Amino acid sequence: MKNFIKKLTGADKIEEAKAQALEELKEAEKKKLEAEKATEEAKKEAELAKLSPKERATRKKEPWVGVLDTHVNKDNIRNGFFELDWNKHFIVQLINEGYGTKDDPEEEIVDRWFRELCANVVVDGDYGGPVETGSLDINAVKRDNT
């Protein structure tokens, strides 16, 4: 009987329109939230693009190490050093891999890793015999923007 009266008065059409409008409103709200999320993600990506590789990795909590410069002795080309930079996440990775402890200076931890890396490069290379090398110094630099 109730439905008959609703049909007679047109209230059923009003309720259907109201339900449809409510559904459309929910869908529009969902799309708005998705668009806001996409906009926020795009802003974050744009912000990350402006950062240096070290800053990007640090923000993402990823290990990072880089060679800032390579110095060669002009008087003896067999001698030189690399200037390295890293973030705190790289130090944690090195500690986890056994290159030191949290109480060791970061420069010593990186030095242990770099010396082993260089030794492995020599061992893996096919140089046709023993290689007479000069000295290798490592100038480990800790920057403030970790």
VMD Tcl script that builds the backbone (N, CA, C; Angstrom):
set m [mol new atoms 438]
animate dup $m
set s [atomselect $m all]
$s set {name element resname resid chain x y z} {
  {N N MET 1 A 0.821 -1.183 0.000}
  {CA C MET 1 A 0.000 0.000 0.000}
  {C C MET 1 A 0.877 1.265 0.000}
  {N N LYS 2 A 1.955 1.195 0.791}
  {CA C LYS 2 A 2.865 2.324 0.878}
  {C C LYS 2 A 3.450 2.637 -0.499}
  {N N ASN 3 A 3.905 1.578 -1.197}
  {CA C ASN 3 A 4.483 1.757 -2.525}
  {C C ASN 3 A 3.471 2.326 -3.519}
  {N N PHE 4 A 2.205 1.922 -3.377}
  {CA C PHE 4 A 1.154 2.421 -4.262}
  {C C PHE 4 A 0.991 3.926 -4.097}
  {N N ILE 5 A 0.997 4.366 -2.843}
  {CA C ILE 5 A 0.844 5.798 -2.560}
  {C C ILE 5 A 2.053 6.568 -3.091}
  {N N LYS 6 A 3.255 5.987 -2.923}
  {CA C LYS 6 A 4.460 6.649 -3.417}
  {C C LYS 6 A 4.398 6.810 -4.940}
  {N N LYS 7 A 3.936 5.748 -5.620}
  {CA C LYS 7 A 3.820 5.819 -7.079}
  {C C LYS 7 A 2.768 6.842 -7.487}
  {N N LEU 8 A 1.672 6.861 -6.763}
  {CA C LEU 8 A 0.571 7.768 -7.063}
  {C C LEU 8 A 0.995 9.229 -6.900}
  {N N THR 9 A 1.766 9.487 -5.852}
  {CA C THR 9 A 2.176 10.871 -5.578}
  {C C THR 9 A 3.469 11.271 -6.274}
  {N N GLY 10 A 4.185 10.277 -6.832}
  {CA C GLY 10 A 5.465 10.567 -7.499}
  {C C GLY 10 A 6.637 10.564 -6.531}
  {N N ALA 11 A 6.384 10.206 -5.274}
  {CA C ALA 11 A 7.447 10.179 -4.272}
  {C C ALA 11 A 8.493 9.125 -4.610}
  {N N ASP 12 A 8.082 8.048 -5.289}
  {CA C ASP 12 A 9.045 7.001 -5.653}
  {C C ASP 12 A 10.095 7.547 -6.611}
  {N N LYS 13 A 9.675 8.412 -7.541}
  {CA C LYS 13 A 10.610 9.019 -8.499}
  {C C LYS 13 A 11.588 9.958 -7.776}
  {N N ILE 14 A 11.068 10.660 -6.798}
  {CA C ILE 14 A 11.907 11.586 -6.024}
  {C C ILE 14 A 12.954 10.788 -5.243}
  {N N GLU 15 A 12.521 9.686 -4.626}
  {CA C GLU 15 A 13.458 8.839 -3.872}
  {C C GLU 15 A 14.516 8.244 -4.789}
  {N N GLU 16 A 14.129 7.800 -5.989}
  {CA C GLU 16 A 15.086 7.243 -6.948}
  {C C GLU 16 A 16.084 8.319 -7.373}
  {N N ALA 17 A 15.600 9.504 -7.653}
  {CA C ALA 17 A 16.470 10.604 -8.060}
  {C C ALA 17 A 17.414 10.975 -6.930}
  {N N LYS 18 A 16.890 10.977 -5.717}
  {CA C LYS 18 A 17.704 11.305 -4.535}
  {C C LYS 18 A 18.803 10.239 -4.358}
  {N N ALA 19 A 18.459 8.957 -4.494}
  {CA C ALA 19 A 19.426 7.873 -4.364}
  {C C ALA 19 A 20.494 7.961 -5.453}
  {N N GLN 20 A 20.064 8.282 -6.685}
  {CA C GLN 20 A 21.008 8.403 -7.788}
  {C C GLN 20 A 21.935 9.596 -7.564}
  {N N ALA 21 A 21.383 10.708 -7.101}
  {CA C ALA 21 A 22.198 11.895 -6.830}
  {C C ALA 21 A 23.214 11.601 -5.725}
  {N N LEU 22 A 22.805 10.863 -4.705}
  {CA C LEU 22 A 23.698 10.493 -3.608}
  {C C LEU 22 A 24.825 9.601 -4.125}
  {N N GLU 23 A 24.505 8.658 -5.000}
  {CA C GLU 23 A 25.511 7.769 -5.595}
  {C C GLU 23 A 26.494 8.567 -6.448}
  {N N GLU 24 A 25.988 9.514 -7.228}
  {CA C GLU 24 A 26.850 10.358 -8.058}
  {C C GLU 24 A 27.756 11.228 -7.187}
  {N N LEU 25 A 27.212 11.697 -6.073}
  {CA C LEU 25 A 27.999 12.509 -5.142}
  {C C LEU 25 A 29.134 11.678 -4.538}
  {N N LYS 26 A 28.841 10.441 -4.165}
  {CA C LYS 26 A 29.871 9.559 -3.622}
  {C C LYS 26 A 30.955 9.287 -4.663}
  {N N GLU 27 A 30.549 9.048 -5.896}
  {CA C GLU 27 A 31.503 8.790 -6.979}
  {C C GLU 27 A 32.373 10.024 -7.233}
  {N N ALA 28 A 31.752 11.202 -7.226}
  {CA C ALA 28 A 32.503 12.445 -7.425}
  {C C ALA 28 A 33.493 12.663 -6.286}
  {N N GLU 29 A 33.092 12.355 -5.083}
  {CA C GLU 29 A 33.962 12.489 -3.908}
  {C C GLU 29 A 35.151 11.532 -4.023}
  {N N LYS 30 A 34.886 10.325 -4.496}
  {CA C LYS 30 A 35.944 9.328 -4.693}
  {C C LYS 30 A 36.950 9.813 -5.740}
  {N N LYS 31 A 36.445 10.355 -6.844}
  {CA C LYS 31 A 37.327 10.873 -7.899}
  {C C LYS 31 A 38.137 12.062 -7.400}
  {N N LYS 32 A 37.514 12.884 -6.583}
  {CA C LYS 32 A 38.214 14.044 -6.020}
  {C C LYS 32 A 39.376 13.581 -5.142}
  {N N LEU 33 A 39.132 12.590 -4.293}
  {CA C LEU 33 A 40.187 12.065 -3.428}
  {C C LEU 33 A 41.319 11.450 -4.251}
  {N N GLU 34 A 40.974 10.728 -5.307}
  {CA C GLU 34 A 41.984 10.137 -6.186}
  {C C GLU 34 A 42.816 11.224 -6.868}
  {N N ALA 35 A 42.148 12.281 -7.311}
  {CA C ALA 35 A 42.857 13.392 -7.960}
  {C C ALA 35 A 43.775 14.095 -6.971}
  {N N GLU 36 A 43.316 14.287 -5.736}
  {CA C GLU 36 A 44.154 14.922 -4.713}
  {C C GLU 36 A 45.373 14.059 -4.406}
  {N N LYS 37 A 45.166 12.756 -4.354}
  {CA C LYS 37 A 46.276 11.836 -4.095}
  {C C LYS 37 A 47.282 11.884 -5.241}
  {N N ALA 38 A 46.787 11.888 -6.468}
  {CA C ALA 38 A 47.666 11.956 -7.638}
  {C C ALA 38 A 48.442 13.273 -7.657}
  {N N THR 39 A 47.783 14.351 -7.291}
  {CA C THR 39 A 48.437 15.658 -7.238}
  {C C THR 39 A 49.533 15.663 -6.181}
  {N N GLU 40 A 49.250 15.088 -5.039}
  {CA C GLU 40 A 50.234 15.011 -3.953}
  {C C GLU 40 A 51.439 14.175 -4.379}
  {N N GLU 41 A 51.183 13.059 -5.046}
  {CA C GLU 41 A 52.275 12.211 -5.543}
  {C C GLU 41 A 53.119 12.967 -6.566}
  {N N ALA 42 A 52.468 13.705 -7.451}
  {CA C ALA 42 A 53.199 14.480 -8.464}
  {C C ALA 42 A 54.058 15.553 -7.802}
  {N N LYS 43 A 53.532 16.178 -6.754}
  {CA C LYS 43 A 54.312 17.186 -6.018}
  {C C LYS 43 A 55.542 16.555 -5.375}
  {N N LYS 44 A 55.358 15.366 -4.786}
  {CA C LYS 44 A 56.483 14.673 -4.149}
  {C C LYS 44 A 57.538 14.308 -5.182}
  {N N GLU 45 A 57.110 13.815 -6.332}
  {CA C GLU 45 A 58.047 13.452 -7.402}
  {C C GLU 45 A 58.800 14.684 -7.914}
  {N N ALA 46 A 58.090 15.797 -8.062}
  {CA C ALA 46 A 58.732 17.032 -8.518}
  {C C ALA 46 A 59.745 17.515 -7.492}
  {N N GLU 47 A 59.399 17.383 -6.224}
  {CA C GLU 47 A 60.311 17.778 -5.150}
  {C C GLU 47 A 61.549 16.881 -5.151}
  {N N LEU 48 A 61.343 15.583 -5.323}
  {CA C LEU 48 A 62.476 14.652 -5.374}
  {C C LEU 48 A 63.385 14.932 -6.570}
  {N N ALA 49 A 62.794 15.322 -7.683}
  {CA C ALA 49 A 63.581 15.598 -8.894}
  {C C ALA 49 A 64.536 16.767 -8.691}
  {N N LYS 50 A 64.206 17.670 -7.790}
  {CA C LYS 50 A 65.048 18.838 -7.522}
  {C C LYS 50 A 66.230 18.497 -6.616}
  {N N LEU 51 A 66.188 17.344 -5.945}
  {CA C LEU 51 A 67.222 16.971 -4.997}
  {C C LEU 51 A 68.410 16.318 -5.690}
  {N N SER 52 A 69.539 16.329 -5.009}
  {CA C SER 52 A 70.716 15.617 -5.502}
  {C C SER 52 A 70.476 14.117 -5.342}
  {N N PRO 53 A 71.247 13.300 -6.041}
  {CA C PRO 53 A 71.077 11.845 -5.875}
  {C C PRO 53 A 71.212 11.396 -4.418}
  {N N LYS 54 A 72.153 11.996 -3.703}
  {CA C LYS 54 A 72.330 11.650 -2.285}
  {C C LYS 54 A 71.093 12.036 -1.476}
  {N N GLU 55 A 70.591 13.236 -1.692}
  {CA C GLU 55 A 69.406 13.692 -0.955}
  {C C GLU 55 A 68.183 12.831 -1.280}
  {N N ARG 56 A 68.052 12.454 -2.555}
  {CA C ARG 56 A 66.932 11.589 -2.954}
  {C C ARG 56 A 67.005 10.245 -2.232}
  {N N ALA 57 A 68.187 9.632 -2.262}
  {CA C ALA 57 A 68.359 8.326 -1.618}
  {C C ALA 57 A 68.126 8.434 -0.118}
  {N N THR 58 A 68.629 9.489 0.482}
  {CA C THR 58 A 68.455 9.671 1.926}
  {C C THR 58 A 66.987 9.853 2.270}
  {N N ARG 59 A 66.281 10.642 1.486}
  {CA C ARG 59 A 64.861 10.846 1.735}
  {C C ARG 59 A 64.083 9.534 1.617}
  {N N LYS 60 A 64.530 8.679 0.677}
  {CA C LYS 60 A 63.880 7.375 0.489}
  {C C LYS 60 A 64.417 6.322 1.463}
  {N N LYS 61 A 65.368 6.725 2.306}
  {CA C LYS 61 A 66.008 5.818 3.282}
  {C C LYS 61 A 66.734 4.667 2.584}
  {N N GLU 62 A 67.431 5.021 1.490}
  {CA C GLU 62 A 68.206 4.046 0.728}
  {C C GLU 62 A 69.694 4.352 0.878}
  {N N PRO 63 A 70.547 3.310 0.901}
  {CA C PRO 63 A 71.992 3.544 0.965}
  {C C PRO 63 A 72.482 4.252 -0.296}
  {N N TRP 64 A 73.448 5.158 -0.112}
  {CA C TRP 64 A 74.023 5.877 -1.256}
  {C C TRP 64 A 75.485 6.155 -0.975}
  {N N VAL 65 A 76.322 5.947 -1.976}
  {CA C VAL 65 A 77.731 6.339 -1.935}
  {C C VAL 65 A 78.090 6.834 -3.318}
  {N N GLY 66 A 78.960 7.818 -3.359}
  {CA C GLY 66 A 79.372 8.355 -4.650}
  {C C GLY 66 A 80.809 8.839 -4.611}
  {N N VAL 67 A 81.432 8.840 -5.769}
  {CA C VAL 67 A 82.779 9.384 -5.912}
  {C C VAL 67 A 82.623 10.853 -6.288}
  {N N LEU 68 A 83.074 11.723 -5.388}
  {CA C LEU 68 A 82.968 13.164 -5.654}
  {C C LEU 68 A 84.050 13.629 -6.618}
  {N N ASP 69 A 85.250 13.060 -6.443}
  {CA C ASP 69 A 86.356 13.493 -7.289}
  {C C ASP 69 A 87.447 12.430 -7.268}
  {N N THR 70 A 88.235 12.407 -8.302}
  {CA C THR 70 A 89.387 11.527 -8.395}
  {C C THR 70 A 90.605 12.421 -8.558}
  {N N HIS 71 A 91.579 12.236 -7.701}
  {CA C HIS 71 A 92.782 13.068 -7.739}
  {C C HIS 71 A 93.970 12.189 -8.135}
  {N N VAL 72 A 94.750 12.651 -9.103}
  {CA C VAL 72 A 95.934 11.930 -9.555}
  {C C VAL 72 A 97.139 12.827 -9.322}
  {N N ASN 73 A 98.181 12.244 -8.762}
  {CA C ASN 73 A 99.418 12.977 -8.509}
  {C C ASN 73 A 100.063 13.324 -9.849}
  {N N LYS 74 A 100.260 14.592 -10.115}
  {CA C LYS 74 A 100.819 15.021 -11.401}
  {C C LYS 74 A 102.249 14.535 -11.585}
  {N N ASP 75 A 102.992 14.433 -10.475}
  {CA C ASP 75 A 104.390 14.017 -10.566}
  {C C ASP 75 A 104.545 12.497 -10.644}
  {N N ASN 76 A 103.568 11.755 -10.133}
  {CA C ASN 76 A 103.628 10.296 -10.159}
  {C C ASN 76 A 102.224 9.776 -10.386}
  {N N ILE 77 A 101.909 9.458 -11.629}
  {CA C ILE 77 A 100.546 9.076 -12.013}
  {C C ILE 77 A 100.075 7.803 -11.314}
  {N N ARG 78 A 100.993 7.048 -10.715}
  {CA C ARG 78 A 100.612 5.837 -9.991}
  {C C ARG 78 A 99.989 6.154 -8.631}
  {N N ASN 79 A 100.072 7.364 -8.208}
  {CA C ASN 79 A 99.535 7.749 -6.904}
  {C C ASN 79 A 98.353 8.705 -7.072}
  {N N GLY 80 A 97.418 8.560 -6.175}
  {CA C GLY 80 A 96.254 9.441 -6.197}
  {C C GLY 80 A 95.267 9.032 -5.127}
  {N N PHE 81 A 94.128 9.649 -5.157}
  {CA C PHE 81 A 93.090 9.276 -4.194}
  {C C PHE 81 A 91.725 9.631 -4.731}
  {N N PHE 82 A 90.731 8.997 -4.131}
  {CA C PHE 82 A 89.331 9.246 -4.462}
  {C C PHE 82 A 88.702 9.994 -3.300}
  {N N GLU 83 A 87.841 10.925 -3.632}
  {CA C GLU 83 A 87.064 11.633 -2.617}
  {C C GLU 83 A 85.645 11.066 -2.662}
  {N N LEU 84 A 85.247 10.417 -1.563}
  {CA C LEU 84 A 83.950 9.754 -1.496}
  {C C LEU 84 A 82.987 10.510 -0.595}
  {N N ASP 85 A 81.711 10.327 -0.850}
  {CA C ASP 85 A 80.654 10.859 0.003}
  {C C ASP 85 A 79.607 9.766 0.147}
  {N N TRP 86 A 78.856 9.776 1.237}
  {CA C TRP 86 A 77.876 8.734 1.503}
  {C C TRP 86 A 76.798 9.266 2.427}
  {N N ASN 87 A 75.737 8.468 2.589}
  {CA C ASN 87 A 74.701 8.834 3.551}
  {C C ASN 87 A 74.707 7.831 4.705}
  {N N LYS 88 A 73.944 8.123 5.738}
  {CA C LYS 88 A 73.931 7.281 6.939}
  {C C LYS 88 A 73.387 5.878 6.639}
  {N N HIS 89 A 72.530 5.758 5.651}
  {CA C HIS 89 A 71.969 4.453 5.305}
  {C C HIS 89 A 73.041 3.539 4.699}
  {N N PHE 90 A 74.016 4.133 4.014}
  {CA C PHE 90 A 75.129 3.346 3.478}
  {C C PHE 90 A 75.993 2.815 4.620}
  {N N ILE 91 A 76.210 3.649 5.633}
  {CA C ILE 91 A 76.996 3.215 6.789}
  {C C ILE 91 A 76.304 2.049 7.489}
  {N N VAL 92 A 74.998 2.148 7.661}
  {CA C VAL 92 A 74.245 1.059 8.284}
  {C C VAL 92 A 74.401 -0.221 7.461}
  {N N GLN 93 A 74.322 -0.106 6.144}
  {CA C GLN 93 A 74.488 -1.263 5.268}
  {C C GLN 93 A 75.882 -1.869 5.447}
  {N N LEU 94 A 76.913 -1.024 5.491}
  {CA C LEU 94 A 78.277 -1.531 5.656}
  {C C LEU 94 A 78.448 -2.223 7.009}
  {N N ILE 95 A 77.880 -1.644 8.047}
  {CA C ILE 95 A 77.954 -2.267 9.379}
  {C C ILE 95 A 77.261 -3.630 9.346}
  {N N ASN 96 A 76.098 -3.684 8.721}
  {CA C ASN 96 A 75.371 -4.956 8.612}
  {C C ASN 96 A 76.148 -5.997 7.813}
  {N N GLU 97 A 77.004 -5.543 6.901}
  {CA C GLU 97 A 77.812 -6.454 6.087}
  {C C GLU 97 A 79.154 -6.775 6.740}
  {N N GLY 98 A 79.398 -6.245 7.952}
  {CA C GLY 98 A 80.588 -6.607 8.702}
  {C C GLY 98 A 81.792 -5.705 8.526}
  {N N TYR 99 A 81.618 -4.498 8.008}
  {CA C TYR 99 A 82.750 -3.592 7.805}
  {C C TYR 99 A 83.053 -2.723 9.023}
  {N N GLY 100 A 82.311 -2.886 10.082}
  {CA C GLY 100 A 82.564 -2.112 11.286}
  {C C GLY 100 A 81.406 -2.220 12.253}
  {N N THR 101 A 81.484 -1.402 13.286}
  {CA C THR 101 A 80.425 -1.339 14.288}
  {C C THR 101 A 79.929 0.089 14.374}
  {N N LYS 102 A 78.828 0.266 15.069}
  {CA C LYS 102 A 78.264 1.622 15.163}
  {C C LYS 102 A 79.185 2.579 15.914}
  {N N ASP 103 A 80.141 2.039 16.675}
  {CA C ASP 103 A 81.078 2.901 17.416}
  {C C ASP 103 A 82.289 3.310 16.588}
  {N N ASP 104 A 82.514 2.662 15.438}
  {CA C ASP 104 A 83.643 3.010 14.569}
  {C C ASP 104 A 83.365 4.319 13.839}
  {N N PRO 105 A 84.412 5.105 13.609}
  {CA C PRO 105 A 84.217 6.310 12.778}
  {C C PRO 105 A 83.754 5.916 11.379}
  {N N GLU 106 A 82.843 6.681 10.823}
  {CA C GLU 106 A 82.308 6.381 9.491}
  {C C GLU 106 A 83.410 6.288 8.446}
  {N N GLU 107 A 84.408 7.168 8.554}
  {CA C GLU 107 A 85.485 7.180 7.573}
  {C C GLU 107 A 86.235 5.850 7.565}
  {N N GLU 108 A 86.442 5.248 8.748}
  {CA C GLU 108 A 87.135 3.958 8.814}
  {C C GLU 108 A 86.279 2.843 8.212}
  {N N ILE 109 A 84.997 2.879 8.455}
  {CA C ILE 109 A 84.089 1.871 7.898}
  {C C ILE 109 A 84.123 1.936 6.376}
  {N N VAL 110 A 84.004 3.143 5.843}
  {CA C VAL 110 A 84.028 3.320 4.382}
  {C C VAL 110 A 85.392 2.928 3.825}
  {N N ASP 111 A 86.466 3.268 4.540}
  {CA C ASP 111 A 87.815 2.925 4.098}
  {C C ASP 111 A 87.976 1.408 3.989}
  {N N ARG 112 A 87.488 0.660 4.965}
  {CA C ARG 112 A 87.576 -0.809 4.906}
  {C C ARG 112 A 86.845 -1.348 3.666}
  {N N TRP 113 A 85.658 -0.825 3.438}
  {CA C TRP 113 A 84.874 -1.277 2.291}
  {C C TRP 113 A 85.582 -0.931 0.978}
  {N N PHE 114 A 86.069 0.312 0.882}
  {CA C PHE 114 A 86.658 0.772 -0.375}
  {C C PHE 114 A 87.946 0.024 -0.688}
  {N N ARG 115 A 88.756 -0.245 0.328}
  {CA C ARG 115 A 89.994 -1.003 0.108}
  {C C ARG 115 A 89.671 -2.414 -0.402}
  {N N GLU 116 A 88.661 -3.042 0.195}
  {CA C GLU 116 A 88.277 -4.380 -0.266}
  {C C GLU 116 A 87.735 -4.313 -1.696}
  {N N LEU 117 A 86.943 -3.287 -1.984}
  {CA C LEU 117 A 86.409 -3.114 -3.331}
  {C C LEU 117 A 87.543 -2.983 -4.348}
  {N N CYS 118 A 88.522 -2.145 -4.042}
  {CA C CYS 118 A 89.652 -1.953 -4.958}
  {C C CYS 118 A 90.445 -3.240 -5.128}
  {N N ALA 119 A 90.663 -3.973 -4.038}
  {CA C ALA 119 A 91.385 -5.241 -4.114}
  {C C ALA 119 A 90.630 -6.225 -5.000}
  {N N ASN 120 A 89.317 -6.266 -4.869}
  {CA C ASN 120 A 88.514 -7.178 -5.693}
  {C C ASN 120 A 88.572 -6.798 -7.171}
  {N N VAL 121 A 88.653 -5.513 -7.466}
  {CA C VAL 121 A 88.767 -5.072 -8.858}
  {C C VAL 121 A 90.076 -5.582 -9.444}
  {N N VAL 122 A 91.152 -5.504 -8.671}
  {CA C VAL 122 A 92.454 -5.979 -9.148}
  {C C VAL 122 A 92.432 -7.494 -9.323}
  {N N VAL 123 A 91.901 -8.219 -8.360}
  {CA C VAL 123 A 91.858 -9.676 -8.419}
  {C C VAL 123 A 91.000 -10.143 -9.593}
  {N N ASP 124 A 89.878 -9.485 -9.823}
  {CA C ASP 124 A 88.967 -9.885 -10.896}
  {C C ASP 124 A 89.473 -9.493 -12.280}
  {N N GLY 125 A 90.378 -8.538 -12.344}
  {CA C GLY 125 A 90.877 -8.073 -13.641}
  {C C GLY 125 A 91.916 -9.028 -14.198}
  {N N ASP 126 A 92.061 -9.040 -15.496}
  {CA C ASP 126 A 93.071 -9.869 -16.145}
  {C C ASP 126 A 94.193 -8.952 -16.604}
  {N N TYR 127 A 95.168 -8.764 -15.716}
  {CA C TYR 127 A 96.245 -7.837 -16.020}
  {C C TYR 127 A 97.497 -8.533 -16.539}
  {N N GLY 128 A 97.429 -9.845 -16.736}
  {CA C GLY 128 A 98.560 -10.560 -17.305}
  {C C GLY 128 A 99.727 -10.703 -16.356}
  {N N GLY 129 A 99.498 -10.623 -15.088}
  {CA C GLY 129 A 100.580 -10.810 -14.126}
  {C C GLY 129 A 100.499 -9.805 -13.011}
  {N N PRO 130 A 101.503 -9.826 -12.162}
  {CA C PRO 130 A 101.504 -8.915 -11.018}
  {C C PRO 130 A 101.511 -7.461 -11.477}
  {N N VAL 131 A 100.846 -6.661 -10.721}
  {CA C VAL 131 A 100.771 -5.242 -11.030}
  {C C VAL 131 A 101.554 -4.491 -9.973}
  {N N GLU 132 A 102.507 -3.647 -10.424}
  {CA C GLU 132 A 103.256 -2.824 -9.484}
  {C C GLU 132 A 102.466 -1.537 -9.289}
  {N N THR 133 A 101.995 -1.330 -8.074}
  {CA C THR 133 A 101.142 -0.175 -7.823}
  {C C THR 133 A 101.833 0.839 -6.940}
  {N N GLY 134 A 101.372 2.028 -7.032}
  {CA C GLY 134 A 101.821 3.077 -6.122}
  {C C GLY 134 A 100.951 3.023 -4.890}
  {N N SER 135 A 100.852 4.115 -4.221}
  {CA C SER 135 A 100.028 4.130 -3.005}
  {C C SER 135 A 98.628 4.627 -3.351}
  {N N LEU 136 A 97.671 4.123 -2.614}
  {CA C LEU 136 A 96.281 4.533 -2.792}
  {C C LEU 136 A 95.822 5.163 -1.493}
  {N N ASP 137 A 95.509 6.425 -1.550}
  {CA C ASP 137 A 94.968 7.118 -0.382}
  {C C ASP 137 A 93.499 7.367 -0.622}
  {N N ILE 138 A 92.745 7.289 0.447}
  {CA C ILE 138 A 91.318 7.545 0.350}
  {C C ILE 138 A 91.001 8.746 1.218}
  {N N ASN 139 A 90.453 9.758 0.592}
  {CA C ASN 139 A 90.065 10.951 1.318}
  {C C ASN 139 A 88.567 10.851 1.569}
  {N N ALA 140 A 88.199 10.271 2.698}
  {CA C ALA 140 A 86.790 10.078 3.023}
  {C C ALA 140 A 86.243 11.383 3.589}
  {N N VAL 141 A 85.164 11.859 2.998}
  {CA C VAL 141 A 84.572 13.128 3.385}
  {C C VAL 141 A 83.158 12.907 3.848}
  {N N LYS 142 A 82.843 13.378 5.037}
  {CA C LYS 142 A 81.479 13.291 5.566}
  {C C LYS 142 A 80.852 14.672 5.384}
  {N N ARG 143 A 79.808 14.749 4.580}
  {CA C ARG 143 A 79.118 16.007 4.329}
  {C C ARG 143 A 77.992 16.189 5.333}
  {N N ASP 144 A 77.604 17.414 5.586}
  {CA C ASP 144 A 76.535 17.693 6.540}
  {C C ASP 144 A 75.172 17.237 6.068}
  {N N ASN 145 A 74.927 17.215 4.780}
  {CA C ASN 145 A 73.582 16.902 4.261}
  {C C ASN 145 A 73.404 15.403 4.095}
  {N N THR 146 A 73.449 14.661 5.207}
  {CA C THR 146 A 73.320 13.193 5.165}
  {C C THR 146 A 71.915 12.844 4.867}
}
mol reanalyze $m
mol bondsrecalc $m
mol representation Tube
mol addrep $m
